[in-house]
């Protein structure tokens, strides 16, 4: 005896099951998509509801460089801050009306496309409004008028200026026009005409406090050109010098400098008038003696620094311990940190002698390197 369903084709049953299963999978997939959309919209909605102040702080973290990056930003469409202006209308409005987001700019003149670059730089700088500016100029400029047309409207905002690999065929870069400038850095200015560079440095802005020129070499004769009182207001100085008399003259030229970094070359025998500098607190000093000589030349032999706190000294020959102790006795300073390279070395009994003179003295030995400037407060 047959049941009512016995004649049903099994293939139809299978087909119906497959269709039902496909429908279930489709509905399951749609539910997952809807859940994702809901979550995404919730996140998007939460971001949209953020107060402008919080969104601004998030934007600022987008332009904070890591240790390998330059703090100055280049106008690039796929990088902040320009990228932030392309997300939505609100983000664009917040970014454009956040002056400090645009306050660090790198202007590169090494390649073609000047007109396009000029337009981009001008738009960028307008967004800074009255915010203090840090600019970095790279390359050469053959037309000073074009350069001036970009940065001159913002000259009173510029507090930090870096010139790198600069060559100028249109005369000196007039530094004194930048009345708000507090820090000036010059790198690789080998092709900058000497007379133009001297003129640029002879009239420094009245508010300049930091001057960094680690590749430029100054001797006593060249330093005579800089009698401007702005040098007397410097508090931080980084340069290369030739001759012990140039070192002594720097201390006289810059009576208010508190931090001095110098790489120097001295002659074996140099007689100079002693000098006392009461404001110098940090001295990074790397020197060599010209020509082969067994004579020990210790630059601080002619110097008294009563308020020196940090001294980093590097010389290819042995450590001038006797001369150093004479300097310490003469200066009567409470030296906190002495930084020496491994090649110089200091004997145990010499270290004990230093500790007996200044009980709180911290001795740091660092690797031999041409580029190491060590901040003892990072240790």
URVENJO-V170528 format. One line per field, one symbol per residue. burial: b if it has 9 or more other ideal C-beta (glycine too) atoms within 8 Angstrom, else e. A space follows every 50 residues. Layout:
burial->???
This chain:
burial->eeeeeeeeeeeebeeeeeeeeeeeeeeeeeeeeeeeeeeeeeeeeeeeeb eeeebbebbbebbeeeeeeeebbeeeeeebbbbbbeeeeebbebbeebbe bbbbbbbbbeeeeeeebbebbbebbebbeebebbbbbbbbbeebebbeeb beebbebbbbbbbbbbebeeebeebeebbbbbbbbbbebeebeeebbbbb bbbbbeebbbbbbbbbebbbebbeebeeebbbbbbbbbbbbbbbbbbbbb bebbbbbbbbbbebbbbbebeeeebebebbbbbbbbbebeeeeeeebbbb bbbbbbbbbbbbbbbeeebbbebbbbbbeebebebbbbbbbbebebeeeb bebbbebbeebebbebeeeeeeebebeee
